[in-house]
Amino acid sequence: MCIHNWFRCLVAASALTIMAAGAVSAEAMNPLAEKVRAADSRFEDVAAAKAEGYAPIPCASGLTGGAMGIHYVNAAYLKDDTVDVAKPEAVMYEPMADGTLKLIAVEYITSKGPASLEGHLFNFNTAPNRYGLGPFYELHVWAWRPNPTGTFADMNPNVSCDAMKGM
């Protein structure tokens, strides 16, 4: 069909490319994600997270695909209920096939709510929950891995726990 209407197909393809680039740019230009990257880039090396008291919990995959990755959680930050961009309660990594961990996101958690950070509302989680916590509010910020479902969505379809299989 594009052979006969090559101009129309070229215009349509160009429009899709521009829309896709706009979506990526919007994700990359998110002010909160930029602040998170600036404040938390030290965690690109998982040793920094460990040195600051973060400990891993198993890789979390979604029931319908995608994942959140391995959360390194700081128990002291979890208990203090303070929301600070530079002190996320959890730092999230994707396990890679070569055994390394790649920083992909952070998560802010508080039991006080309704909660927000820089105008972004946290999600509410009831109890009981799979984490064994009481009711809490949480906000994921996908600052290092683009998320087609949104910068603040829980699961990211571009993240996988598959590298953990067989370990």
ChimeraX attribute file (.defattr): number of C-alpha atoms within 10 A of each C-alpha:
attribute: neighborCount
match mode: 1-to-1
recipient: residues
	/A:1	6
	/A:2	9
	/A:3	8
	/A:4	8
	/A:5	9
	/A:6	11
	/A:7	11
	/A:8	12
	/A:9	14
	/A:10	12
	/A:11	11
	/A:12	12
	/A:13	12
	/A:14	12
	/A:15	12
	/A:16	12
	/A:17	12
	/A:18	12
	/A:19	12
	/A:20	12
	/A:21	12
	/A:22	12
	/A:23	14
	/A:24	14
	/A:25	11
	/A:26	12
	/A:27	20
	/A:28	17
	/A:29	11
	/A:30	12
	/A:31	12
	/A:32	19
	/A:33	21
	/A:34	16
	/A:35	15
	/A:36	21
	/A:37	21
	/A:38	13
	/A:39	15
	/A:40	19
	/A:41	15
	/A:42	14
	/A:43	21
	/A:44	18
	/A:45	13
	/A:46	18
	/A:47	11
	/A:48	13
	/A:49	20
	/A:50	15
	/A:51	9
	/A:52	11
	/A:53	13
	/A:54	22
	/A:55	16
	/A:56	16
	/A:57	14
	/A:58	11
	/A:59	20
	/A:60	18
	/A:61	19
	/A:62	16
	/A:63	8
	/A:64	8
	/A:65	12
	/A:66	17
	/A:67	21
	/A:68	27
	/A:69	28
	/A:70	26
	/A:71	22
	/A:72	24
	/A:73	22
	/A:74	20
	/A:75	13
	/A:76	11
	/A:77	20
	/A:78	17
	/A:79	12
	/A:80	12
	/A:81	17
	/A:82	16
	/A:83	18
	/A:84	13
	/A:85	20
	/A:86	14
	/A:87	18
	/A:88	26
	/A:89	27
	/A:90	25
	/A:91	28
	/A:92	29
	/A:93	27
	/A:94	26
	/A:95	20
	/A:96	14
	/A:97	12
	/A:98	7
	/A:99	11
	/A:100	13
	/A:101	17
	/A:102	19
	/A:103	23
	/A:104	23
	/A:105	28
	/A:106	29
	/A:107	22
	/A:108	25
	/A:109	24
	/A:110	23
	/A:111	19
	/A:112	12
	/A:113	15
	/A:114	12
	/A:115	20
	/A:116	16
	/A:117	13
	/A:118	9
	/A:119	8
	/A:120	11
	/A:121	15
	/A:122	20
	/A:123	18
	/A:124	17
	/A:125	14
	/A:126	10
	/A:127	12
	/A:128	10
	/A:129	11
	/A:130	6
	/A:131	8
	/A:132	8
	/A:133	12
	/A:134	11
	/A:135	15
	/A:136	20
	/A:137	20
	/A:138	21
	/A:139	23
	/A:140	23
	/A:141	27
	/A:142	28
	/A:143	25
	/A:144	21
	/A:145	19
	/A:146	19
	/A:147	21
	/A:148	14
	/A:149	12
	/A:150	15
	/A:151	23
	/A:152	23
	/A:153	15
	/A:154	20
	/A:155	24
	/A:156	24
	/A:157	17
	/A:158	14
	/A:159	22
	/A:160	22
	/A:161	21
	/A:162	15
	/A:163	15
	/A:164	15
	/A:165	7
	/A:166	5
	/A:167	5
